[in-house]
Amino acid sequence: MFIQNTPELLGVQKYHCASPPLKNFLISHNICPIYSYVHKVSKKNIWVFIMCKDLSFLLNQWSNNKPVKEVFNSG
């Protein structure tokens, strides 16, 4: 369920997510977006979550467990 009265959330801290895997991770932990939109420049879907302690904890967990991409030097 998305929130319809989003202008009333002007003073609420929000987290904007452009990663489908992260969005799915958050939803799997019962943190649901309040609305979504398509970014004007990148044309990517953006999901917006209300920032809270549970969301902050899950974002830290995601960052700590996310696989690190290896960078190869050609020199």
Distance bins in CASP14 RR format, pairs under 12 A and 6 or more apart:
PFRMAT RR
TARGET T0000
AUTHOR 0000-0000-0000
RMODE 2
METHOD distances of the structure
MODEL  1
1 32 1 0 0 1 0 0 0 0 0 0 0
1 33 0 0 0 0 1 0 0 0 0 0 0
1 34 0 0 0 0 1 0 0 0 0 0 0
1 35 0 0 0 0 0 1 0 0 0 0 0
2 9 0 0 0 0 0 1 0 0 0 0 0
2 32 0 0 0 0 1 0 0 0 0 0 0
2 33 1 0 0 1 0 0 0 0 0 0 0
2 34 1 0 0 1 0 0 0 0 0 0 0
2 35 1 0 1 0 0 0 0 0 0 0 0
2 36 1 0 0 1 0 0 0 0 0 0 0
2 37 0 0 0 0 0 1 0 0 0 0 0
2 47 0 0 0 0 0 1 0 0 0 0 0
2 48 0 0 0 0 1 0 0 0 0 0 0
2 49 0 0 0 0 0 1 0 0 0 0 0
3 9 1 0 0 1 0 0 0 0 0 0 0
3 12 0 0 0 0 0 1 0 0 0 0 0
3 14 0 0 0 0 0 1 0 0 0 0 0
3 32 0 0 0 0 0 1 0 0 0 0 0
3 33 0 0 0 0 1 0 0 0 0 0 0
3 34 1 0 1 0 0 0 0 0 0 0 0
3 35 1 0 1 0 0 0 0 0 0 0 0
3 36 0 0 0 0 0 1 0 0 0 0 0
3 48 0 0 0 0 1 0 0 0 0 0 0
3 49 0 0 0 0 0 1 0 0 0 0 0
3 50 0 0 0 0 1 0 0 0 0 0 0
4 34 0 0 0 0 1 0 0 0 0 0 0
4 35 0 0 0 0 1 0 0 0 0 0 0
5 12 0 0 0 0 0 1 0 0 0 0 0
5 34 0 0 0 0 0 1 0 0 0 0 0
5 35 0 0 0 0 0 1 0 0 0 0 0
6 12 0 0 0 0 1 0 0 0 0 0 0
6 14 0 0 0 0 1 0 0 0 0 0 0
6 33 0 0 0 0 0 1 0 0 0 0 0
6 34 1 0 0 1 0 0 0 0 0 0 0
6 35 1 0 1 0 0 0 0 0 0 0 0
6 36 0 0 0 0 0 1 0 0 0 0 0
6 37 0 0 0 0 1 0 0 0 0 0 0
6 48 0 0 0 0 1 0 0 0 0 0 0
6 50 0 0 0 0 0 1 0 0 0 0 0
7 35 0 0 0 0 0 1 0 0 0 0 0
8 34 0 0 0 0 0 1 0 0 0 0 0
9 34 1 0 0 1 0 0 0 0 0 0 0
9 35 0 0 0 0 1 0 0 0 0 0 0
9 48 0 0 0 0 1 0 0 0 0 0 0
9 49 0 0 0 0 0 1 0 0 0 0 0
9 50 1 0 0 1 0 0 0 0 0 0 0
9 51 0 0 0 0 0 1 0 0 0 0 0
11 50 0 0 0 0 0 1 0 0 0 0 0
11 51 0 0 0 0 0 1 0 0 0 0 0
12 34 0 0 0 0 1 0 0 0 0 0 0
12 48 0 0 0 0 0 1 0 0 0 0 0
12 49 0 0 0 0 0 1 0 0 0 0 0
12 50 1 0 1 0 0 0 0 0 0 0 0
12 51 1 0 0 1 0 0 0 0 0 0 0
12 52 0 0 0 0 1 0 0 0 0 0 0
13 48 0 0 0 0 0 1 0 0 0 0 0
13 49 0 0 0 0 0 1 0 0 0 0 0
13 50 1 0 0 1 0 0 0 0 0 0 0
13 51 1 0 1 0 0 0 0 0 0 0 0
13 52 0 0 0 0 1 0 0 0 0 0 0
13 53 0 0 0 0 0 1 0 0 0 0 0
13 55 0 0 0 0 1 0 0 0 0 0 0
13 56 0 0 0 0 0 1 0 0 0 0 0
14 33 0 0 0 0 1 0 0 0 0 0 0
14 34 1 0 0 1 0 0 0 0 0 0 0
14 35 0 0 0 0 1 0 0 0 0 0 0
14 36 0 0 0 0 0 1 0 0 0 0 0
14 37 0 0 0 0 0 1 0 0 0 0 0
14 46 0 0 0 0 0 1 0 0 0 0 0
14 47 0 0 0 0 0 1 0 0 0 0 0
14 48 1 0 1 0 0 0 0 0 0 0 0
14 49 1 0 0 1 0 0 0 0 0 0 0
14 50 1 0 0 1 0 0 0 0 0 0 0
14 51 1 0 0 1 0 0 0 0 0 0 0
14 52 0 0 0 0 0 1 0 0 0 0 0
14 55 0 0 0 0 1 0 0 0 0 0 0
15 22 0 0 0 0 1 0 0 0 0 0 0
15 23 0 0 0 0 0 1 0 0 0 0 0
15 26 0 0 0 0 1 0 0 0 0 0 0
15 31 0 0 0 0 1 0 0 0 0 0 0
15 33 0 0 0 0 1 0 0 0 0 0 0
15 34 0 0 0 0 0 1 0 0 0 0 0
15 46 0 0 0 0 0 1 0 0 0 0 0
15 47 0 0 0 0 1 0 0 0 0 0 0
15 48 1 0 0 1 0 0 0 0 0 0 0
15 49 1 0 1 0 0 0 0 0 0 0 0
15 50 1 0 0 1 0 0 0 0 0 0 0
15 51 1 0 1 0 0 0 0 0 0 0 0
15 52 0 0 0 0 1 0 0 0 0 0 0
15 54 0 0 0 0 0 1 0 0 0 0 0
15 55 1 0 0 1 0 0 0 0 0 0 0
15 56 0 0 0 0 1 0 0 0 0 0 0
15 58 0 0 0 0 0 1 0 0 0 0 0
15 59 1 0 0 1 0 0 0 0 0 0 0
15 62 0 0 0 0 0 1 0 0 0 0 0
16 22 0 0 0 0 0 1 0 0 0 0 0
16 23 0 0 0 0 0 1 0 0 0 0 0
16 33 0 0 0 0 1 0 0 0 0 0 0
16 34 0 0 0 0 0 1 0 0 0 0 0
16 35 0 0 0 0 0 1 0 0 0 0 0
16 36 0 0 0 0 1 0 0 0 0 0 0
16 37 0 0 0 0 1 0 0 0 0 0 0
16 39 0 0 0 0 1 0 0 0 0 0 0
16 42 0 0 0 0 0 1 0 0 0 0 0
16 44 0 0 0 0 0 1 0 0 0 0 0
16 45 0 0 0 0 0 1 0 0 0 0 0
16 46 1 0 1 0 0 0 0 0 0 0 0
16 47 1 0 0 1 0 0 0 0 0 0 0
16 48 1 0 1 0 0 0 0 0 0 0 0
16 49 0 0 0 0 1 0 0 0 0 0 0
16 50 0 0 0 0 0 1 0 0 0 0 0
16 51 0 0 0 0 0 1 0 0 0 0 0
16 55 0 0 0 0 0 1 0 0 0 0 0
16 59 0 0 0 0 0 1 0 0 0 0 0
17 23 1 0 1 0 0 0 0 0 0 0 0
17 24 0 0 0 0 0 1 0 0 0 0 0
17 25 0 0 0 0 1 0 0 0 0 0 0
17 26 1 0 0 1 0 0 0 0 0 0 0
17 27 0 0 0 0 0 1 0 0 0 0 0
17 31 0 0 0 0 0 1 0 0 0 0 0
17 32 0 0 0 0 0 1 0 0 0 0 0
17 33 1 0 0 1 0 0 0 0 0 0 0
17 34 0 0 0 0 0 1 0 0 0 0 0
17 35 0 0 0 0 0 1 0 0 0 0 0
17 36 0 0 0 0 1 0 0 0 0 0 0
17 37 0 0 0 0 0 1 0 0 0 0 0
17 39 0 0 0 0 0 1 0 0 0 0 0
17 44 0 0 0 0 0 1 0 0 0 0 0
17 45 0 0 0 0 1 0 0 0 0 0 0
17 46 1 0 0 1 0 0 0 0 0 0 0
17 47 1 0 1 0 0 0 0 0 0 0 0
17 48 1 0 0 1 0 0 0 0 0 0 0
17 49 1 0 0 1 0 0 0 0 0 0 0
17 50 0 0 0 0 0 1 0 0 0 0 0
17 51 0 0 0 0 0 1 0 0 0 0 0
17 55 0 0 0 0 1 0 0 0 0 0 0
17 58 0 0 0 0 0 1 0 0 0 0 0
17 59 0 0 0 0 1 0 0 0 0 0 0
17 62 0 0 0 0 0 1 0 0 0 0 0
18 33 0 0 0 0 0 1 0 0 0 0 0
18 36 0 0 0 0 0 1 0 0 0 0 0
18 37 0 0 0 0 0 1 0 0 0 0 0
18 38 0 0 0 0 0 1 0 0 0 0 0
18 39 1 0 0 1 0 0 0 0 0 0 0
18 41 0 0 0 0 0 1 0 0 0 0 0
18 42 1 0 0 1 0 0 0 0 0 0 0
18 43 0 0 0 0 0 1 0 0 0 0 0
18 44 1 0 1 0 0 0 0 0 0 0 0
18 45 1 0 0 1 0 0 0 0 0 0 0
18 46 1 0 1 0 0 0 0 0 0 0 0
18 47 1 0 0 1 0 0 0 0 0 0 0
18 48 0 0 0 0 0 1 0 0 0 0 0
19 25 0 0 0 0 1 0 0 0 0 0 0
19 26 0 0 0 0 1 0 0 0 0 0 0
19 44 0 0 0 0 1 0 0 0 0 0 0
19 45 0 0 0 0 1 0 0 0 0 0 0
19 46 0 0 0 0 1 0 0 0 0 0 0
19 47 0 0 0 0 1 0 0 0 0 0 0
19 49 0 0 0 0 0 1 0 0 0 0 0
19 59 0 0 0 0 0 1 0 0 0 0 0
19 62 0 0 0 0 1 0 0 0 0 0 0
19 63 0 0 0 0 0 1 0 0 0 0 0
19 66 0 0 0 0 1 0 0 0 0 0 0
20 26 0 0 0 0 0 1 0 0 0 0 0
20 27 0 0 0 0 0 1 0 0 0 0 0
20 33 0 0 0 0 0 1 0 0 0 0 0
20 36 0 0 0 0 0 1 0 0 0 0 0
20 44 0 0 0 0 1 0 0 0 0 0 0
20 45 1 0 0 1 0 0 0 0 0 0 0
20 46 0 0 0 0 0 1 0 0 0 0 0
20 47 0 0 0 0 1 0 0 0 0 0 0
21 27 0 0 0 0 0 1 0 0 0 0 0
21 28 0 0 0 0 0 1 0 0 0 0 0
21 47 0 0 0 0 0 1 0 0 0 0 0
21 62 0 0 0 0 1 0 0 0 0 0 0
21 65 0 0 0 0 0 1 0 0 0 0 0
21 66 0 0 0 0 1 0 0 0 0 0 0
21 67 0 0 0 0 0 1 0 0 0 0 0
22 28 0 0 0 0 0 1 0 0 0 0 0
22 29 0 0 0 0 0 1 0 0 0 0 0
22 31 0 0 0 0 0 1 0 0 0 0 0
22 33 0 0 0 0 0 1 0 0 0 0 0
22 45 0 0 0 0 0 1 0 0 0 0 0
22 46 0 0 0 0 0 1 0 0 0 0 0
22 47 0 0 0 0 1 0 0 0 0 0 0
22 49 0 0 0 0 1 0 0 0 0 0 0
22 55 0 0 0 0 0 1 0 0 0 0 0
22 58 0 0 0 0 1 0 0 0 0 0 0
22 59 0 0 0 0 1 0 0 0 0 0 0
22 61 0 0 0 0 0 1 0 0 0 0 0
22 62 1 0 1 0 0 0 0 0 0 0 0
22 63 0 0 0 0 1 0 0 0 0 0 0
22 65 0 0 0 0 0 1 0 0 0 0 0
22 66 0 0 0 0 1 0 0 0 0 0 0
23 29 0 0 0 0 0 1 0 0 0 0 0
23 31 0 0 0 0 1 0 0 0 0 0 0
23 32 0 0 0 0 1 0 0 0 0 0 0
23 33 1 0 0 1 0 0 0 0 0 0 0
23 36 0 0 0 0 1 0 0 0 0 0 0
23 44 0 0 0 0 0 1 0 0 0 0 0
23 45 0 0 0 0 1 0 0 0 0 0 0
23 46 0 0 0 0 1 0 0 0 0 0 0
23 47 1 0 1 0 0 0 0 0 0 0 0
23 48 0 0 0 0 0 1 0 0 0 0 0
23 49 0 0 0 0 1 0 0 0 0 0 0
23 55 0 0 0 0 0 1 0 0 0 0 0
23 58 0 0 0 0 0 1 0 0 0 0 0
23 59 0 0 0 0 0 1 0 0 0 0 0
23 62 0 0 0 0 0 1 0 0 0 0 0
24 31 0 0 0 0 0 1 0 0 0 0 0
24 32 0 0 0 0 0 1 0 0 0 0 0
24 33 0 0 0 0 0 1 0 0 0 0 0
24 47 0 0 0 0 1 0 0 0 0 0 0
24 58 0 0 0 0 0 1 0 0 0 0 0
24 62 0 0 0 0 0 1 0 0 0 0 0
25 31 0 0 0 0 1 0 0 0 0 0 0
25 47 0 0 0 0 0 1 0 0 0 0 0
25 49 0 0 0 0 0 1 0 0 0 0 0
25 55 0 0 0 0 0 1 0 0 0 0 0
25 58 1 0 0 1 0 0 0 0 0 0 0
25 59 0 0 0 0 1 0 0 0 0 0 0
25 61 0 0 0 0 1 0 0 0 0 0 0
25 62 1 0 1 0 0 0 0 0 0 0 0
25 63 0 0 0 0 0 1 0 0 0 0 0
25 65 0 0 0 0 1 0 0 0 0 0 0
25 66 0 0 0 0 1 0 0 0 0 0 0
26 32 1 0 0 1 0 0 0 0 0 0 0
26 33 1 0 0 1 0 0 0 0 0 0 0
26 34 0 0 0 0 0 1 0 0 0 0 0
26 47 0 0 0 0 1 0 0 0 0 0 0
26 48 0 0 0 0 0 1 0 0 0 0 0
26 49 1 0 0 1 0 0 0 0 0 0 0
26 50 0 0 0 0 0 1 0 0 0 0 0
26 51 0 0 0 0 0 1 0 0 0 0 0
26 52 0 0 0 0 0 1 0 0 0 0 0
26 54 0 0 0 0 1 0 0 0 0 0 0
26 55 1 0 0 1 0 0 0 0 0 0 0
26 56 0 0 0 0 0 1 0 0 0 0 0
26 57 0 0 0 0 0 1 0 0 0 0 0
26 58 1 0 1 0 0 0 0 0 0 0 0
26 59 0 0 0 0 1 0 0 0 0 0 0
26 61 0 0 0 0 0 1 0 0 0 0 0
26 62 0 0 0 0 1 0 0 0 0 0 0
27 33 1 0 0 1 0 0 0 0 0 0 0
27 36 0 0 0 0 0 1 0 0 0 0 0
27 47 0 0 0 0 1 0 0 0 0 0 0
27 49 0 0 0 0 1 0 0 0 0 0 0
27 55 0 0 0 0 0 1 0 0 0 0 0
27 58 0 0 0 0 0 1 0 0 0 0 0
28 58 0 0 0 0 1 0 0 0 0 0 0
28 61 0 0 0 0 0 1 0 0 0 0 0
28 62 0 0 0 0 0 1 0 0 0 0 0
29 49 0 0 0 0 0 1 0 0 0 0 0
29 52 0 0 0 0 0 1 0 0 0 0 0
29 54 1 0 0 1 0 0 0 0 0 0 0
29 55 0 0 0 0 1 0 0 0 0 0 0
29 57 0 0 0 0 1 0 0 0 0 0 0
29 58 1 0 1 0 0 0 0 0 0 0 0
29 59 0 0 0 0 0 1 0 0 0 0 0
29 61 0 0 0 0 1 0 0 0 0 0 0
29 62 0 0 0 0 1 0 0 0 0 0 0
30 49 0 0 0 0 0 1 0 0 0 0 0
30 52 0 0 0 0 0 1 0 0 0 0 0
30 54 0 0 0 0 1 0 0 0 0 0 0
30 55 0 0 0 0 0 1 0 0 0 0 0
30 58 0 0 0 0 1 0 0 0 0 0 0
31 47 0 0 0 0 0 1 0 0 0 0 0
31 48 0 0 0 0 0 1 0 0 0 0 0
31 49 1 0 0 1 0 0 0 0 0 0 0
31 50 0 0 0 0 1 0 0 0 0 0 0
31 51 0 0 0 0 0 1 0 0 0 0 0
31 52 0 0 0 0 1 0 0 0 0 0 0
31 53 0 0 0 0 0 1 0 0 0 0 0
31 54 1 0 0 1 0 0 0 0 0 0 0
31 55 1 0 1 0 0 0 0 0 0 0 0
31 56 0 0 0 0 0 1 0 0 0 0 0
31 57 0 0 0 0 1 0 0 0 0 0 0
31 58 1 0 0 1 0 0 0 0 0 0 0
31 59 0 0 0 0 1 0 0 0 0 0 0
31 61 0 0 0 0 0 1 0 0 0 0 0
31 62 0 0 0 0 0 1 0 0 0 0 0
32 47 0 0 0 0 1 0 0 0 0 0 0
32 48 0 0 0 0 0 1 0 0 0 0 0
32 49 1 0 0 1 0 0 0 0 0 0 0
32 50 0 0 0 0 1 0 0 0 0 0 0
32 52 0 0 0 0 0 1 0 0 0 0 0
32 54 0 0 0 0 0 1 0 0 0 0 0
32 55 0 0 0 0 0 1 0 0 0 0 0
33 45 0 0 0 0 0 1 0 0 0 0 0
33 46 0 0 0 0 1 0 0 0 0 0 0
33 47 1 1 0 0 0 0 0 0 0 0 0
33 48 1 0 1 0 0 0 0 0 0 0 0
33 49 1 0 1 0 0 0 0 0 0 0 0
33 50 0 0 0 0 1 0 0 0 0 0 0
33 55 0 0 0 0 0 1 0 0 0 0 0
34 46 0 0 0 0 0 1 0 0 0 0 0
34 47 0 0 0 0 1 0 0 0 0 0 0
34 48 1 0 1 0 0 0 0 0 0 0 0
34 49 1 0 0 1 0 0 0 0 0 0 0
34 50 1 0 1 0 0 0 0 0 0 0 0
34 51 0 0 0 0 0 1 0 0 0 0 0
34 52 0 0 0 0 0 1 0 0 0 0 0
34 55 0 0 0 0 0 1 0 0 0 0 0
35 45 0 0 0 0 0 1 0 0 0 0 0
35 46 0 0 0 0 1 0 0 0 0 0 0
35 47 1 0 0 1 0 0 0 0 0 0 0
35 48 1 0 1 0 0 0 0 0 0 0 0
35 49 0 0 0 0 1 0 0 0 0 0 0
35 50 0 0 0 0 0 1 0 0 0 0 0
36 44 0 0 0 0 0 1 0 0 0 0 0
36 45 1 0 1 0 0 0 0 0 0 0 0
36 46 1 0 0 1 0 0 0 0 0 0 0
36 47 1 0 1 0 0 0 0 0 0 0 0
36 48 1 0 0 1 0 0 0 0 0 0 0
36 49 0 0 0 0 0 1 0 0 0 0 0
37 43 0 0 0 0 0 1 0 0 0 0 0
37 44 0 0 0 0 1 0 0 0 0 0 0
37 45 1 0 0 1 0 0 0 0 0 0 0
37 46 1 0 1 0 0 0 0 0 0 0 0
37 47 0 0 0 0 1 0 0 0 0 0 0
37 48 1 0 0 1 0 0 0 0 0 0 0
38 44 1 0 0 1 0 0 0 0 0 0 0
38 45 1 0 0 1 0 0 0 0 0 0 0
38 46 1 0 0 1 0 0 0 0 0 0 0
38 47 0 0 0 0 0 1 0 0 0 0 0
39 45 1 0 0 1 0 0 0 0 0 0 0
39 46 1 0 1 0 0 0 0 0 0 0 0
39 47 0 0 0 0 0 1 0 0 0 0 0
39 48 0 0 0 0 0 1 0 0 0 0 0
40 46 0 0 0 0 0 1 0 0 0 0 0
47 55 0 0 0 0 0 1 0 0 0 0 0
48 55 0 0 0 0 0 1 0 0 0 0 0
49 55 1 0 1 0 0 0 0 0 0 0 0
49 56 0 0 0 0 0 1 0 0 0 0 0
49 58 0 0 0 0 1 0 0 0 0 0 0
49 59 0 0 0 0 1 0 0 0 0 0 0
50 56 0 0 0 0 0 1 0 0 0 0 0
51 57 0 0 0 0 0 1 0 0 0 0 0
51 58 0 0 0 0 0 1 0 0 0 0 0
51 59 0 0 0 0 1 0 0 0 0 0 0
52 58 0 0 0 0 1 0 0 0 0 0 0
52 59 0 0 0 0 0 1 0 0 0 0 0
53 59 0 0 0 0 0 1 0 0 0 0 0
53 60 0 0 0 0 0 1 0 0 0 0 0
54 60 0 0 0 0 0 1 0 0 0 0 0
54 61 0 0 0 0 0 1 0 0 0 0 0
55 61 0 0 0 0 0 1 0 0 0 0 0
55 62 0 0 0 0 0 1 0 0 0 0 0
56 62 0 0 0 0 0 1 0 0 0 0 0
56 63 0 0 0 0 0 1 0 0 0 0 0
57 63 0 0 0 0 0 1 0 0 0 0 0
57 64 0 0 0 0 0 1 0 0 0 0 0
58 64 0 0 0 0 0 1 0 0 0 0 0
58 65 0 0 0 0 0 1 0 0 0 0 0
59 65 0 0 0 0 0 1 0 0 0 0 0
59 66 0 0 0 0 0 1 0 0 0 0 0
60 66 0 0 0 0 0 1 0 0 0 0 0
END
